[in-house]
Amino acid sequence: MINGLAGTSEDWDPRFLAGLAARSTLLLVDNRGMGASPDPGGPFSIPDLAEDCARLMASELAGQPAAVLGWSMGGFIAQGLALEHPELVRKLVLLSTDPGGPGAELGAPGVLEQLVDLSPPPDEQARRVLSLLFDEATAAALYPQVGQIVAAARAQLNQDVLERQRSALDAWQRAGVADRLGEISVPVLVAAGTADRVVPPGNSLALAQHISDAWLLRFRGGGHAFMAQHPAVLSTVINEFLAL
């Protein structure tokens, strides 16, 4: 499981993880410089992060193929992993993501800047992040439950690493892998929320249309982090997809 921009392995919705863990053993990835992963310094790209994951899989899974799930930027990494190391990927789950390149639909202006900005107090950051990931009503309902958890997680982030993640995202959006999606031969589940303002949901249709063996699942009214809105349904569908 590969998390997105500014995310660590600690940030997954616990209900979503529990649903998946009921049927699978989970390997939660911290991208370089995030969580428990060391920061080697210097710029990096999405292909670099995909290579990091390939090395981790070779180490932890003895090179055996596995189902790979990526959310948002993690979906970029997962696509790169599937294309460059197809021997490692048994199935692919792509959540709230896009194939990059000039044909990808970009999110609302200023969204990425707000996600990487650590200058406001952590509690203010938490409110802002929740408002970007969900619709207004859902964000307001979630803040009393998880606001302090999100604020504490934001307080642990490193601004320099986030800026380098942002640079990697910019490069992905310029190049991407849209012209190579037809090379992905493993089964792929693509899922998105229809109210996603970070990665517009039209990208999910573009992904599914260009992958030969793809499922497409769209959650009405779901935000960018729709797995926290529909953890039981999404984990159940993923489990069934992986079992086929």
Secondary structure, DSSP 8 states (H G I E B T S, - for coil): -B--TT--GGGS-HHHHHHHHTTS----B--TTSTTS----S---HHHHHHHHHHHHHHHSTT--EEEEEETHHHHHHHHHHHH-GGGEEEEEEES----STTS---STTHHHHHH---S-HHHHHHHHHHHHS-HHHHHHHHHHHHHHHHHHHHT--HHHHHHHHHHHHHHHHS-SGGGGGG--S-EEEEEETT-SSS-THHHHHHHHHSTTEEEEEETT--TTGGGTSHHHHHHHHHHHHH-
